[in-house]
């Protein structure tokens, strides 16, 4: 596998930070506020990673209007408490520092809206390692991973970056499939929330930050 990448795209939840505790706690609070049965911890974990409106629709069976109302309830609570109830995966700060020092442009590419994504990266002192931070739009119109990847590449190119040989780093099938829509290969990280089945279509799998560093930089 080539390591001559021209730019990097990183997912956030399940790839850089373990955000599940904060997300699932805020989701449980949201379901309680809505008067709905609270899903089990395992069921709530399935919400972590994909666009949240899709999860409200596909996993909770909400209508479009119900999903948007649930998002309006969830988001303030998550921004106030949930976003800080997370942790950085071992070795990721050192890896991101190494990537930054390589001079190769890097963009975040997350289905989380940019405000909480930036808040989380700032909280852990990681934001300055990114050339650009790209996420879902606040109105969730841009939330599909394919749309986020397209926007990340557009922003990098606008800054003069070479986007001819990009690679995505993620932990869910949404990362793999969304990147593939733009011909971008994906390296899968095993420490996130994805299953072995979600590794289908990837060009490499990393079990540790050190292994990921080798796949990215040689």
Buried (B, 14 or more C-beta within 10 A) or exposed (E): EEEEBBBBBBBBBBBBBBBBEBBBBBBBBBBEEBEBEBBEEEEBBBBBBBBBBBBBBBBBEBEEEBBBBBBEBBBEBBBEEBBBBBEBBEBBBEBBEBBBEBEBBBBBBBBBBBBBBBBBBEBBEBBEBBBBBBBBEEEBEBBBBBBBBBBBBEBBBEEEBEBEEBBBBBBBBBBBBBBBEBEBBBBBBBBBBBEEEBBEEBBBBBEBBEBBBEBBBE
